[in-house]
Amino acid sequence: MRLISICPSNTEILAYLDLTGQLVGVDDFSDWPSSISSLPKLGPDLSIRMDDLEKLNPDLVLASLSVPGMEKNIEELKKREIPHVVLDPQSLSDIIRDIRTVGDLCGASERASQVIEEMSGVIQSCKDISSTLEQKPSLYWEWWPKPVFTPGKTNWLTELSELAGAVNLFSDVELASVQTDWEDVLKRNPDFICLAWVGVHKKKVNPAIVKKRPGWEKLLAVQEDKIEVLEEALYCRPSPRLLEGLIHLAKRIHPGQYSGIELPSSIQK
């Protein structure tokens, strides 16, 4: 099949299914695995160049609704009658469902089953450990600093926080993404601050700027220097790579309890 992915998380799902060899084009932000670097780039995921996409004559385009604004890509695919599938995961179970869907559509059902089995094993192991913990710190996830965007209840990071033995600070808000402000975060007083700015490499995120925000010197996380600068690709993209992020975070928060958890062979790339 001639496959095109127009969202980084979709590209990553194809990689876990060993299907990157069938890719003929990707969006500009798809940067993993490195083997796709020579593929034609079709523009940012919010504004794909559909003329260029159509010229590649795909058998299937993997589209997404994971970021607001992607709807126009899907409308254009429909208008041009280009074969496509739309993924819109909000939870780990949704991601597992999407792996099954893509595997079945692309002739990789057996590989999909292997990935799903090993993902489910990691999730269950983390769930078992988390259920035994009495102390679960609160995590403030920062997707963007100003205006502040942070995940709410209906997002995979709430689930990932729980699996890591913690609680998402904004899990009481029935939204996938919450726009708030620094004062609100200050009132909630998180135990940890997790900086994962979308589209920004972790080397360019300076935790010192957090400490300069008005009143934030009072935060427990600031006073105890519990500010984590995280690789956003391991937390902000709905693909199996989230498990790599989960294990890293869990070992940072509860190093003793999660020391035996490792990434399974099927999701090591």
Order of alpha helices (4+ residues) and beta strands (2+ residues): beta-alpha-beta-alpha-beta-alpha-beta-alpha-alpha-beta-beta-beta-alpha-beta-beta-alpha-beta-alpha-alpha-beta-alpha
